[in-house]
């Protein structure tokens, strides 16, 4: 007897909703295990074309996978070395900003902004920054283990990709909607990464060039951080803009801080509203509310990994619900058109 079919629609919706909540709670509990796996799946999908390119040129699969993983390790190692060197230089220069910061605080008092007993320097003191950096270093072991698992997972997924695709084709049927959406997900994900990277390059380069012209210290570092954090829609660039705005305030006063805010806002508006729509295909179409909600939602479920993978995960959910007639309307709601 089909019990579910005899239930009224509200009851079925309640049961499905309860099941979703239970699954999400399980995912949140299993975040330490799932996060490296999701990162590995993400990078395996976007590097699969490189793997196929190497194997078509008769490179043995094992060597091809090792080459792709080594390339990823080289890219991330270079980024870490650059950030480490840049942040070390920034921390060493912090003491020389103290006098300028106190002078600018006095300027704020002249404008009628009473800072009272609040001492800004206490929050950017070199000792405070070093303490925070030390706390991060203590987590290097855990980060290293996660990174090892991610790179090993990428290698195995690249090797197992063709076999997994064949198994899914046999199980779901090559003409079934779920299989077609699953097979398209790799291309859509690559399109998203390519488009997002181009837009981020415009945002990061524009921010870095403007800061360099204005004379803000460490302009290249802040431009690079803007490039990386812009993978988090709406929120990322706001966070990336805080240090250069603060430095501009210290070095040039309120006018410098306002100039940086205006410039970054204009650069971001041009990149997001003029460049991104021209580059993004219809497959990447998500409503602005869904994009913002996805960042908050996946960040709550998966932490930092969820914040950076929010859009790919949401695209996957959109493709999933569009695979069946009963849930296709959810995908339409998530879309912008």
C-alpha positions in Angstrom: 0.0 0.0 0.0 1.3 3.4 -1.0 1.0 5.3 2.3 2.8 8.5 1.0 0.4 8.7 -1.9 -2.6 8.7 0.4 -1.2 11.6 2.5 -2.5 15.1 1.9 0.1 17.6 0.3 0.8 19.5 3.5 1.7 16.2 5.3 4.0 15.2 2.5 5.7 18.6 2.5 6.1 18.3 6.3 7.7 14.9 6.0 10.1 16.0 3.2 10.9 19.1 5.2 11.7 17.1 8.3 13.9 14.8 6.3 15.8 17.7 4.8 16.4 19.2 8.3 17.7 15.8 9.6 20.0 15.5 6.6 21.3 19.1 7.0 21.9 18.5 10.7 23.9 15.3 9.9 25.9 17.3 7.3 26.7 19.9 9.9 27.9 17.4 12.4 30.0 15.6 9.8 31.6 18.9 8.5 35.1 17.9 9.6 34.8 14.9 7.3 32.7 16.3 4.5 34.6 19.6 4.0 37.8 18.1 2.6 35.7 15.7 0.5 33.7 18.6 -1.0 36.8 20.6 -1.7 38.4 17.6 -3.4 35.3 17.0 -5.5 35.2 20.7 -6.5 38.8 20.8 -7.7 38.6 17.4 -9.3 35.6 18.6 -11.4 37.3 21.8 -12.5 40.7 20.1 -13.3 39.1 17.2 -15.1 39.6 18.9 -18.5 43.3 19.1 -17.8 43.3 15.4 -16.9 41.5 14.5 -20.2 43.9 16.7 -22.2 46.9 14.9 -20.8 45.4 11.4 -21.3 44.5 12.2 -24.9 48.2 12.8 -25.5 49.0 9.3 -24.2 50.2 10.4 -20.8 49.5 7.4 -18.4 46.5 8.2 -16.2 48.5 7.9 -13.0 51.2 10.3 -14.2 48.5 12.7 -15.6 46.7 12.8 -12.2 50.0 13.3 -10.4 50.8 16.2 -12.8 47.5 17.9 -12.2 47.7 17.5 -8.4 51.3 18.8 -8.5 50.2 21.8 -10.4 47.5 22.6 -7.8 50.0 22.2 -5.0 52.4 24.6 -6.8 49.7 27.2 -7.2 48.6 27.1 -3.6 52.2 26.9 -2.3 53.0 30.1 -4.3 49.9 31.8 -2.9 50.8 30.9 0.7 54.4 32.0 0.3 53.3 35.4 -1.1 50.7 35.9 1.6 53.2 34.9 4.3 55.8 37.3 3.1 53.4 40.2 2.6 51.7 39.8 6.0 55.1 39.5 7.7 56.1 42.9 6.2 52.8 44.4 7.2 53.1 43.2 10.8 56.6 44.7 11.0 55.4 48.1 9.8 52.5 48.3 12.3 54.3 50.3 15.0 55.1 53.2 12.6 51.3 53.7 12.1 50.6 54.5 15.7 51.4 58.2 15.6 49.4 58.7 12.4 46.5 56.8 13.9 46.4 58.9 17.0 46.5 62.0 14.9 43.6 60.9 12.8 41.6 60.0 15.9 42.1 63.6 17.0 40.8 64.8 13.6 37.6 62.7 14.2 37.2 64.5 17.5 37.5 67.9 15.7 34.6 66.7 13.4 32.5 66.1 16.5 33.0 62.3 16.6 33.8 61.5 20.2 36.0 58.4 20.4 36.0 58.7 24.2 38.2 56.2 25.9 38.3 53.9 22.9 41.8 53.4 21.8 41.9 52.0 18.3 45.6 51.0 18.6 44.7 48.4 21.2 43.0 46.4 18.4 45.8 46.6 15.8 48.7 46.5 18.1 51.6 44.4 16.8 51.4 42.1 19.8 47.7 41.5 19.1 48.3 40.6 15.5 51.2 38.3 16.3 49.0 36.6 18.9 46.3 35.9 16.3 48.9 34.7 13.8 50.3 32.4 16.5 46.9 30.9 17.0 46.7 30.3 13.3 50.1 28.6 13.2 49.0 26.2 16.0 46.3 24.9 13.6 48.9 24.2 10.8 48.9 20.5 11.7 45.2 20.2 11.2 45.3 22.3 8.1 48.1 20.2 6.7 46.2 17.0 7.3 43.1 18.4 5.6 45.2 19.6 2.7 46.8 16.2 2.3 43.4 14.5 2.3 42.2 17.0 -0.3 45.1 16.5 -2.7 45.0 12.7 -2.3 41.2 12.8 -2.9 41.6 14.9 -6.0 44.1 12.4 -7.4 41.8 9.4 -6.8 38.7 11.2 -8.1 40.6 12.1 -11.3 41.6 8.5 -11.8 38.2 7.1 -10.9 36.2 9.7 -12.9 35.7 7.7 -16.1 34.6 4.6 -14.2 32.2 6.6 -12.0 30.7 8.2 -15.0 30.1 4.8 -16.6 28.5 3.4 -13.5 26.1 6.4 -13.2 25.3 6.1 -16.9 24.3 2.5 -16.4 22.4 3.1 -13.2 20.5 6.2 -14.2 20.3 5.8 -17.9 22.3 7.9 -20.4 19.1 9.8 -21.5 17.6 10.4 -18.1 17.3 13.9 -16.8 19.3 13.4 -13.6 22.3 11.9 -15.6 22.2 14.7 -18.1 22.2 17.3 -15.4 25.0 15.5 -13.6 27.1 15.3 -16.7 26.4 19.0 -17.4 27.4 20.0 -13.9 31.1 19.8 -14.6 30.9 22.1 -17.6 28.6 24.5 -15.7 31.0 24.5 -12.7 34.0 25.2 -15.0 32.1 28.0 -16.7 31.3 29.5 -13.3 34.9 29.3 -12.1 36.3 30.8 -15.3 33.7 33.7 -15.3 34.2 34.3 -11.6 38.0 34.3 -11.9 37.9 36.9 -14.8 35.6 39.1 -12.8 37.7 38.7 -9.7 40.8 39.6 -11.7 39.2 42.9 -12.8 38.1 43.6 -9.2 41.5 42.7 -7.6 43.6 44.4 -10.3 41.4 47.5 -10.2 41.6 47.7 -6.5 45.3 47.1 -6.3 46.1 49.7 -9.1 43.9 52.4 -7.5 45.5 51.8 -4.1 48.9 52.0 -5.6 48.1 55.2 -7.4 46.7 56.7 -4.2 49.8 55.6 -2.3 48.3 53.2 0.2 50.9 50.8 1.6 50.8 47.1 0.5 48.5 47.8 -2.4 49.4 44.5 -4.1 48.5 42.5 -1.0 45.1 44.2 -0.7 44.4 43.7 -4.4 45.3 40.0 -4.1 43.0 39.6 -1.1 40.2 41.4 -2.9 40.7 38.9 -5.8 40.5 35.9 -3.5 37.7 37.0 -1.3 35.6 38.1 -4.2 34.8 34.4 -4.7 32.4 35.0 -1.8 29.6 37.2 -3.4 28.7 40.5 -1.8 30.4 39.7 1.5 33.9 38.9 0.4 34.9 42.2 -1.1 33.4 44.1 1.9 35.8 42.1 4.2 38.7 42.6 1.8 38.1 46.3 1.7 38.4 46.9 5.5 42.3 46.8 5.8 43.0 49.2 2.9 40.2 51.6 4.0 41.7 51.6 7.5 45.2 52.2 6.1 44.0 55.0 3.9 42.4 56.6 6.9 45.7 56.4 8.8 47.8 57.7 6.0 45.5 60.3 4.4 42.7 60.9 6.8 38.9 60.6 6.3 39.2 61.9 2.7 41.5 59.0 1.8 39.2 56.4 3.4 36.2 57.8 1.6 38.1 57.8 -1.7 39.0 54.1 -1.2 35.4 53.2 -0.3 34.0 55.0 -3.4 36.6 53.5 -5.7 36.1 49.9 -4.5 32.4 50.3 -4.7 32.6 51.6 -8.3 35.0 48.9 -9.4 32.8 46.2 -7.8 29.6 47.7 -9.4 31.2 47.7 -12.8 32.6 44.2 -12.5 29.4 42.7 -11.1 26.8 44.6 -13.1 28.5 45.2 -16.5 31.2 42.5 -16.9 29.6 39.6 -15.1 26.3 39.6 -17.0 28.1 39.7 -20.3 30.3 36.7 -19.4 27.9 34.5 -17.4 25.8 32.1 -19.3 22.2 31.3 -18.6 23.2 28.1 -16.7 24.9 30.3 -14.0 21.8 32.3 -13.5 20.8 32.6 -9.8 18.7 35.4 -8.2 20.7 37.8 -6.1 18.7 36.8 -3.0 19.5 33.1 -3.6 23.2 34.0 -3.9 23.3 36.0 -0.7 21.2 33.4 1.2 23.4 30.6 -0.1 26.5 32.2 1.3 24.9 32.5 4.7 23.3 29.1 4.6 26.3 27.1 3.5 28.6 29.0 5.7 26.3 28.1 8.7 26.3 24.4 7.6 29.9 23.9 6.5 31.8 26.9 7.9 34.6 28.5 5.8 34.4 25.8 3.1 30.7 26.4 2.7 31.3 30.1 2.2 33.7 29.6 -0.6 31.7 26.7 -2.2 28.3 28.3 -1.7 27.6 29.1 -5.4 28.8 25.7 -6.7 26.8 23.9 -4.1 23.7 26.0 -4.9 24.1 25.3 -8.6 24.3 21.6 -7.8 21.1 21.9 -5.7 19.4 23.8 -8.5 20.3 21.2 -11.1 19.1 18.4 -8.7 15.7 19.9 -8.1 15.3 20.6 -11.9 15.7 16.9 -12.6 12.1 16.1 -11.7 8.8 17.7 -12.7 7.6 17.8 -9.1 10.5 20.0 -8.0 11.3 21.9 -11.1 9.4 24.9 -9.8 12.0 25.2 -7.0 14.8 25.6 -9.6 12.7 28.2 -11.4 12.3 30.2 -8.2 16.1 30.0 -7.6 16.8 31.4 -11.1 16.8 35.1 -12.0 14.8 34.8 -15.1 
